[in-house]
Structure formats: C-alpha cells, structure tokens
Amino acid sequence: MKWNDEGKRIVEMLKLRTPPVGVKFFQEKYEPERAFRPSKYGIKMAVCQAIAFARYIGRTVVLEAEDFGCPPAMLLYGVAEYEGSLKDILVGAQWLKDESCEVAEQKLPLGKYKSFVFGDMTKMAEEPEAVMIFGTPAQIGRLIQAATYFGGAVKANLTAKTASCAEALFPALRGEVAIAVPGAGDRVFAAIQETEMIFAMPYAWTGKILEGLENAGRGANISYPPSPFLMFTPRFPKHYRETAEKFKLV
C-alpha cells in the first residue's frame, strides 16, 4: 500500500524508534481483519493507550463506544452523553483552578463516528485520514522544518492535556499540522517517554512532508541527523596544553 511505503520512508529518514500511527474514523461500524478490539479481551482502553498499542505492538486497534476506558475521551469522541461538561471533569481533577477558567473544548459531534481505527502506518490496510509521529525534539523539529519548507508556520496550542487523543490529533483531522507535548495520561497509560513529543498531520500532507524532509536545508548541508561541525582545533585544559609542549613528535 502507498501509505505503508510512505510510513517506512518516514521511519528511515527520521530514524524513528516507533512507526507513525495512522488514524481513520468511520461513521458506520467497521472492524479491520485481525484488528485488536479491547472489549473482546474483557478490557477497555484509553485512546492514547490504543495509539501506543498500535505503535509498540504493531497491531491495528479498533475502538467502539464500549471499548473506551477514558471518561474525558468518551466526551471528546462523542461516544457518551453527560449533563455536565469536560470543564467540570477538569476542574474536579484539579487540572483547572475553577469554573471561571477558559478551556477550548475540541469535541467530535455526538454519535457521528462508530468505529475509531489506529494502526501502524507501515502495516495497516486502511488509508489513514491523519498521521501521528512520536519522536525526540530533534526529530519533531525536523518535521516542523519539513512542513515549513513550503512556507508558513506550525501553530501550537499547548495545554499538555489530552495531548495525543485530541490536542495533536483533532487539528490533523481538520486539515492542519500540529504538535503536542504529552501530558499525564500519555505518560501513565501510553508509555510515552520523557524525551518524546508528538507531530500530527493530515494524511494528505504526507507527500509534502517527505519532500520537505528530503530537501529542507539541503543548500546548507542539513539533513537528519545533522552532522556536527568538526573542522577545528580543540582547546584542551591548561595542564594538557603545557604537557603537550614537552612532547617530541616522531
């Protein structure tokens, strides 16, 4: 599949530790062949956990309403109704000081989607709508350079809450490139490392990102990983310099 090959190229060009995760949502129930469905194993999953399962285990994961294990995500993904609001939950958990705090609630329409698919982009059978890449700041920086090779800037609206499931992913589903700094859920339930950030993009951007990764900074001899400048004479501590003056070259 085209997207499998593109995913492999991204892994190779950035030396990624885990593959990009492809994301696709379905308005009708859809279960990929050999997909992992948490409820079949008697468990529920957070969305960030499902994303991690795809990138670490390599299995495609499909979530339906009964598979969701994260209350905020259930509201964000429109699979449950609640008389209160996401803000109520955030205030109760003390992520917000009180009800007077502003919070931008990114939510999918209630009941619009029935199946949510997350897969290893290098293997999955479904053409993704959005792509999520997990990497070091240097790798994410290179992706930002690739995106801005075509001009503009990558905007960041960071709260370090619902980072992978919404803060990075939802803009990508709307056609925008986004980055996110992982928060608590990603670290507790999704095995995100302290050194990792998230870059998300619409799948339609993949060709441009690959072109940017290939060409951004080429005239300055920059690629990834950047080669350090080593054409200089190092200056050693005084003791070494004074000792070296007593040497006789042979």
NORHU-V15174 format. One record per pair of residues at least 4 apart in sequence whose C-alpha atoms are under 8 Angstrom apart, sorted by the first residue. I is the first residue (numbers start at 1). J is the second residue. Records with the same first field share a line. If there is no record, write none. Layout:
# NORHU-V15174
I->J ; J
This chain:
# NORHU-V15174
1->5 ; 125
2->6
3->7 ; 121 ; 122 ; 127 ; 128
4->8 ; 121 ; 122 ; 123 ; 124
5->9 ; 122
6->10 ; 122 ; 206 ; 210
7->11 ; 19 ; 20 ; 121 ; 122
8->12 ; 19 ; 122
9->13 ; 210
10->14 ; 16 ; 20 ; 210
11->15 ; 16 ; 17 ; 18 ; 19 ; 20
12->16
13->213 ; 224
14->139 ; 224 ; 225
16->134 ; 135 ; 139
17->135
18->55 ; 56 ; 134
19->55 ; 120 ; 121 ; 122 ; 133
20->55 ; 120 ; 121 ; 122 ; 131 ; 132 ; 133 ; 134
21->51 ; 54 ; 55 ; 118 ; 119 ; 120 ; 121 ; 131 ; 132 ; 133
22->118 ; 119 ; 120 ; 121 ; 124 ; 127 ; 128 ; 129 ; 130 ; 131 ; 132
23->116 ; 117 ; 118 ; 119 ; 128 ; 129 ; 130 ; 131 ; 132
24->116 ; 117 ; 118 ; 126 ; 127 ; 128 ; 129 ; 130
25->113 ; 114 ; 115 ; 116 ; 117 ; 129
26->30 ; 113 ; 114 ; 115 ; 116 ; 117
27->112 ; 113 ; 114 ; 115
28->113 ; 114 ; 115
29->64 ; 114 ; 115
30->114 ; 115
31->35 ; 62 ; 115
32->60 ; 62 ; 125
34->60
35->59 ; 60 ; 61 ; 62
36->59 ; 60 ; 61 ; 62
37->41 ; 61 ; 62 ; 63 ; 67
38->42 ; 43 ; 44 ; 45 ; 62 ; 63 ; 67
39->43 ; 44 ; 66 ; 67
43->67
44->66 ; 67 ; 68 ; 69
45->49 ; 50 ; 67 ; 68 ; 69 ; 70
46->50 ; 68 ; 69 ; 70 ; 73 ; 189
47->51 ; 68 ; 69 ; 70 ; 73 ; 165
48->52 ; 164 ; 165 ; 185 ; 186 ; 189 ; 190
49->53 ; 186 ; 189 ; 190
50->54 ; 61 ; 118 ; 190
51->55 ; 61 ; 118 ; 119 ; 190
52->56 ; 57 ; 190 ; 191 ; 192
53->57 ; 58 ; 59 ; 61 ; 190
54->58 ; 59 ; 60 ; 61 ; 118 ; 119 ; 120
55->59 ; 119 ; 120
58->119 ; 120 ; 123
59->119 ; 120
60->117 ; 118 ; 119 ; 120 ; 124
61->117 ; 118 ; 119
62->115 ; 116 ; 117 ; 118
63->67 ; 68 ; 115 ; 116 ; 117
64->68 ; 114 ; 115 ; 116
65->74 ; 79 ; 80 ; 114 ; 115
68->73 ; 74
69->74
70->74
71->75
72->76 ; 86 ; 89
73->77 ; 162 ; 165
74->78 ; 79 ; 80
75->79 ; 80 ; 81 ; 82 ; 86 ; 107
76->105 ; 106 ; 107 ; 108 ; 166
77->107 ; 108 ; 109 ; 110 ; 113
78->107 ; 108 ; 109 ; 110 ; 111 ; 112 ; 113
79->110 ; 111 ; 113 ; 114
80->110 ; 111
81->110
84->88
85->89
86->90 ; 105
87->91 ; 96 ; 99 ; 103 ; 105
88->92 ; 99
89->93
90->94 ; 95 ; 96
91->95 ; 96 ; 97 ; 98 ; 99
94->98
96->101
97->101
106->166 ; 170
108->112
119->123 ; 124
120->124
121->128 ; 131
128->203
129->173 ; 202 ; 203 ; 204
130->169 ; 172 ; 173 ; 200 ; 201 ; 202 ; 203 ; 204
131->172 ; 200 ; 201 ; 202 ; 203
132->168 ; 169 ; 198 ; 199 ; 200 ; 201
133->198 ; 199 ; 200
134->140 ; 196 ; 197 ; 198 ; 199
135->139 ; 140 ; 195 ; 196 ; 197 ; 198 ; 199
136->140 ; 195 ; 196 ; 197
137->141 ; 195 ; 196 ; 197
138->142
139->143 ; 224
140->144 ; 197 ; 198 ; 199
141->145
142->146 ; 213 ; 224
143->147 ; 199 ; 209 ; 213
144->148 ; 154
145->149 ; 212 ; 213 ; 216
146->150 ; 208 ; 209 ; 210 ; 211 ; 212 ; 213 ; 215 ; 216
147->151 ; 153 ; 154 ; 177 ; 208 ; 209 ; 212
148->152 ; 153 ; 154 ; 212
149->212 ; 216
150->212
154->177 ; 178 ; 179
155->177 ; 178 ; 179
156->178 ; 179 ; 180
157->167 ; 180
158->167 ; 180 ; 181
159->163 ; 167 ; 181
160->180 ; 181 ; 182 ; 183 ; 184
161->167 ; 182 ; 183 ; 184 ; 185
162->166 ; 167 ; 182 ; 183 ; 185 ; 186
163->167 ; 168 ; 180 ; 181 ; 182 ; 183 ; 186
164->168 ; 169 ; 180 ; 182 ; 186 ; 198
165->169 ; 170
166->170 ; 171
167->171 ; 179 ; 180
168->172 ; 178 ; 179 ; 180 ; 198 ; 199 ; 200
169->173 ; 178 ; 200 ; 201
170->174
171->175 ; 176 ; 177 ; 178 ; 200 ; 201
172->176 ; 177 ; 178 ; 200 ; 201 ; 202
173->201 ; 202
174->202
175->201 ; 202
176->201 ; 202
177->199 ; 200 ; 201 ; 202
178->199 ; 200 ; 201
179->197 ; 198 ; 199 ; 200
180->197 ; 198 ; 199
181->196 ; 197 ; 198
182->186 ; 187 ; 192 ; 196 ; 197 ; 198
183->187
184->188
185->189 ; 190
186->190 ; 191 ; 192
187->191 ; 192 ; 193
192->196
201->205 ; 206
202->206
205->209
206->210
207->211
208->212
209->213
210->214
211->215
212->216
213->223
214->218 ; 223
216->222 ; 223
217->221 ; 222 ; 223
218->222 ; 223
222->226 ; 227
223->227
236->240 ; 241
237->241
238->242
239->243
240->244
241->245
242->246
243->247
